[in-house]
Amino acid sequence: MPEQDRLFDEPVAPAGCDSASVVAAVGPDAGNDPSGHRARLRKRLVEGGAEALGDHEVIELLLMQAVPRRDMKPLARSLIHRFGSLAAVLQADPRTLGGHPGMGEATVAALRVVTVAATRLARQTVREKPVIGSWQALIDYLTIDMAHLTLERVRVLYLNAKNMLILDDLVGDGSIDEAAIHPREVIRRALDIGATALILVHNHPSGSPQPSRADIEVTNRIAEAGRLLGVSVHDHVIIGRECHVSLRAKGLI
């Protein structure tokens, strides 16, 4: 991956010169932005708000931060073409991104940091309010974190008596059956940390969030185990590529 980055790295300083001298000599855009395209992109972003840039331009601007003196437009367009959307590019597996022609460690990091920041911001919003009263914030967080995963991931959100999130527990990767999630272990963990309720969450990499028979059966086993010990299962949310399904809303719990 580092070798690929060399294609887009800063100019290497000649012997006896430091990189600052090179930058000072060639200027910040070094003849690579004769039309002022980069400057216009930055200005549109700062002055125009969230919708001022197209998806490929957002990717281009991010790549520019990692490689400030190369034309990033072709690479940005090729990423959108391959993955299909801005969200899919930003949430792609880092190894897959690193294998894309022209991508390397610095450019992968420039894209990944956006998803990391967005996930942490959304998670903090969820932690600050009762989950049941801020449902859309929870769905936004889960969508950012899980909608474009290429494998199935199971997690349990444990809540206290005020429905505040006290633990976001990654149970594991794989289908939600009894091999991946054990009802007794889920409820035991709730009791260990003083949780009075929980929300089950997993994603469907296929894109469709419609629940399978196994999804429904495991949910009801956990709900029954919880009832016996005073732990409520508020919901089981399945995250798809474009939308989500609540088993509670569908009357399946």
C-alpha positions in Angstrom: 0.0 0.0 0.0 2.8 2.5 0.8 4.3 1.8 -2.6 1.0 2.8 -4.3 0.9 6.0 -2.4 4.2 7.0 -3.9 2.2 7.7 -7.1 0.5 10.6 -5.3 3.1 11.7 -2.7 4.6 15.1 -2.3 7.6 15.8 -4.6 10.7 14.3 -3.0 13.2 16.9 -2.0 16.5 16.7 -3.9 19.6 15.9 -1.8 20.5 18.7 0.4 17.0 20.3 0.4 14.3 19.8 2.9 10.6 19.4 1.9 9.8 22.9 3.1 12.3 24.3 0.6 10.6 22.4 -2.2 7.1 23.7 -1.2 8.4 27.3 -0.9 10.0 27.0 -4.4 7.1 25.5 -6.2 4.2 27.1 -4.3 1.3 25.3 -2.6 -0.3 24.1 -5.8 2.8 23.8 -7.9 1.3 24.3 -11.3 -1.2 21.5 -10.7 -4.1 24.0 -10.3 -3.6 26.5 -13.0 -7.4 27.0 -13.5 -7.9 27.6 -9.7 -10.2 24.5 -9.5 -9.0 23.5 -6.0 -9.5 27.0 -4.7 -13.0 27.1 -6.1 -13.9 23.8 -4.6 -12.7 25.0 -1.2 -14.6 28.3 -1.5 -17.8 26.5 -2.6 -17.6 24.2 0.4 -17.0 27.0 2.9 -19.6 29.4 1.5 -22.2 27.1 0.0 -22.9 24.6 2.7 -23.7 20.9 2.6 -25.2 20.7 -0.9 -22.6 22.9 -2.6 -20.5 20.0 -3.8 -21.3 16.9 -5.8 -20.5 13.5 -4.3 -17.3 13.1 -6.5 -16.2 16.6 -5.5 -16.5 15.7 -1.8 -14.3 12.7 -2.4 -11.9 14.8 -4.4 -11.6 17.4 -1.7 -10.9 14.7 0.9 -8.2 13.2 -1.3 -6.7 16.6 -1.8 -6.0 16.8 1.9 -3.8 13.7 1.7 -2.2 14.6 -1.7 -2.3 18.3 -2.2 -0.4 18.5 -5.4 -2.0 16.0 -7.8 -5.2 16.0 -9.7 -7.6 13.9 -7.6 -10.7 14.3 -9.8 -10.1 11.1 -11.9 -9.5 9.0 -8.8 -12.5 10.5 -7.1 -14.8 9.7 -10.1 -13.4 6.2 -10.3 -14.2 5.5 -6.7 -17.8 6.8 -7.0 -18.2 4.7 -10.2 -16.9 1.5 -8.5 -18.7 1.8 -5.2 -21.8 3.5 -6.4 -22.3 6.4 -3.9 -20.5 8.7 -1.5 -21.6 6.8 1.5 -20.5 3.5 0.0 -17.0 4.9 -0.7 -16.6 6.3 2.8 -17.8 3.1 4.4 -15.9 0.7 2.2 -13.5 -1.8 3.8 -10.1 -0.1 4.1 -8.4 -3.1 2.4 -10.8 -2.9 -0.5 -10.1 0.8 -0.8 -6.4 0.2 -0.6 -6.6 -2.2 -3.5 -8.3 0.3 -5.8 -5.9 1.6 -8.5 -4.2 4.8 -7.3 -5.2 4.4 -3.7 -2.6 4.1 -0.9 -2.3 4.4 2.9 -2.6 8.2 3.0 -5.6 8.4 0.7 -7.4 5.5 2.5 -6.9 7.3 5.8 -8.2 10.6 4.4 -11.5 8.8 3.6 -11.7 6.6 6.7 -11.3 9.5 9.1 -14.6 11.0 7.9 -16.5 7.8 8.8 -14.8 7.6 12.2 -15.6 11.2 13.0 -19.3 10.8 11.8 -19.7 7.6 13.8 -18.3 9.2 17.0 -20.5 12.3 16.6 -23.6 10.2 16.1 -22.7 7.9 19.0 -22.2 10.9 21.3 -25.7 12.2 20.3 -27.2 8.9 21.2 -25.5 8.8 24.6 -26.7 12.2 25.6 -30.5 11.5 25.6 -32.9 8.6 26.4 -32.8 6.3 23.4 -36.5 5.7 23.2 -37.1 9.5 23.0 -34.5 10.1 20.4 -35.1 7.1 18.1 -34.0 8.8 14.9 -30.6 9.7 16.4 -30.2 6.0 17.2 -31.1 4.9 13.7 -28.8 7.5 12.2 -25.9 6.2 14.3 -26.6 2.6 13.4 -27.0 3.4 9.7 -23.6 5.3 9.6 -21.9 2.4 11.4 -23.5 -0.6 9.8 -25.4 0.0 6.6 -22.5 -0.6 4.2 -20.8 -3.5 6.1 -20.0 -6.4 3.8 -20.5 -8.9 6.7 -23.3 -9.4 9.2 -22.6 -7.9 12.6 -24.6 -8.4 15.8 -24.6 -6.0 18.7 -26.7 -5.4 21.8 -27.4 -1.9 23.2 -27.9 -2.1 26.9 -30.0 0.6 28.6 -30.6 1.7 32.2 -33.9 2.4 33.9 -34.0 5.9 32.2 -33.4 4.3 28.8 -29.9 5.8 28.6 -27.4 3.8 26.7 -24.8 2.3 29.1 -23.1 -0.2 26.8 -22.9 -0.7 23.1 -21.7 -4.3 23.0 -20.4 -5.9 19.8 -21.4 -9.5 20.1 -19.7 -10.7 17.0 -19.7 -11.1 13.2 -21.9 -13.7 11.5 -25.6 -14.6 11.2 -27.9 -14.0 14.2 -28.5 -17.5 15.2 -27.8 -19.3 18.5 -24.2 -19.9 17.3 -23.6 -16.1 17.3 -25.8 -14.9 20.1 -26.8 -16.8 23.2 -30.0 -15.6 25.0 -28.8 -16.5 28.4 -25.4 -14.7 27.9 -27.2 -11.6 26.7 -29.5 -11.4 29.7 -26.6 -12.3 32.1 -24.6 -9.4 30.7 -27.5 -7.1 31.3 -27.7 -8.2 34.9 -24.0 -7.8 35.4 -24.0 -4.2 34.3 -27.3 -3.2 35.8 -29.2 -2.8 32.6 -33.0 -3.0 32.7 -33.6 -3.1 29.0 -31.9 -3.8 25.7 -32.1 -3.4 22.0 -30.8 -6.0 19.6 -29.2 -4.8 16.4 -27.8 -6.4 13.3 -27.3 -5.6 9.7 -28.1 -7.5 6.5 -25.3 -7.1 4.0 -27.7 -8.1 1.2 -29.2 -4.7 1.6 -32.8 -5.8 2.5 -33.6 -5.4 6.2 -36.5 -7.9 6.1 -36.3 -10.2 9.1 -35.6 -13.9 8.6 -37.2 -16.7 10.6 -34.0 -17.0 12.7 -34.1 -13.3 13.4 -37.6 -13.6 14.9 -37.0 -16.8 16.8 -33.8 -15.6 18.5 -35.4 -12.3 19.4 -38.3 -14.0 21.1 -36.0 -16.4 23.0 -34.1 -13.5 24.3 -37.3 -11.6 25.1 -38.7 -14.6 27.0 -35.4 -15.0 29.0 -35.5 -11.3 29.8 -39.0 -11.4 31.1 -38.2 -14.0 33.6 -35.4 -11.8 35.1 -36.8 -8.3 34.7 -34.9 -7.3 31.5 -37.1 -5.9 28.7 -36.3 -6.3 25.0 -37.4 -3.0 23.6 -36.7 -3.8 20.0 -34.7 -5.6 17.4 -33.5 -3.3 14.7 -32.3 -4.7 11.4 -30.2 -2.3 9.3 -30.3 -2.6 5.5 -28.5 -0.6 2.8 -31.1 2.0 2.4 -33.6 1.5 5.3 -34.2 -0.4 8.5 -36.9 -2.6 10.0 -38.1 -2.6 13.6 -39.4 -5.9 14.8 -41.4 -4.1 17.5 -43.1 -1.9 14.9 -43.9 -5.0 12.8 -45.5 -6.7 15.8 -43.0 -9.5 15.9 -41.9 -9.0 19.5 
